[in-house]
Amino acid sequence: MKQSEIVKLSTEDLKSKVATATEQLSSLKFNHKMTPIENPLRIRILRREIARMTTELAKR
């Protein structure tokens, strides 16, 4: 998700997206520890998306 798309979202949408992305990240990390996932860079991308969304929430 690009920064311009994040800015356009409402505060409630951002909060819900952060919550779902955090759940996805934790399950992705858990699955990666059990068996290596196909694309480990997905963890980094998801972590950065969460950081972008939380930064936008902090700005508001």
N, C-alpha and C positions, 0 to 999 in steps of 0.2 A: 504494500500500500504506500503510495507516494505521500509526501508531506502536504501537498495541495489537497489531496483527498481527505486527509486527517483533519485539516483546518475546517473543511466544510461540514464535518459531522457535528451533531449536537453533543452536549455534555453527557447525556444519558447513553447515547449510542457509543461514545468513547468508553465510558465506564463498562458497558457490557462487552465491548470488543476486547478491552484489556483483560477482563475476567476470563473470557473464553480462550484468549491467546495464552494466558498464564496456565490454564488447565492443559492446553495442547502442548505447551513447552514441557510441563512436568511429565506428561505421559510419553512425550517424545524422548526425553532424557532417560526415563525408566526403560523404555523399549531399547534404547541404544546401549544401555548397560547390559541388558540380557543378551541381545544379539545385535551386532552392528547393523545400523540402518543403511539403506542404499545411498542416501545423500546426507552425510553428516553436516554439510553446510546449512541445511535447513534449520538446525538448532540455532546457529548464529544469526540467520536471517530473522527468525521468529523473535529472538531476544532483542534484536535491534528495533523491530517493529513495536514491541512492547515499550521500549525506551522512548521511541518517538511519540507514542500515544500518551504515555504518562507525563512526558515533558509538556505536551500540549494541554493536558489537564492542569498541570501546575501553573501554566501561563494564565489560565482562566481563573 
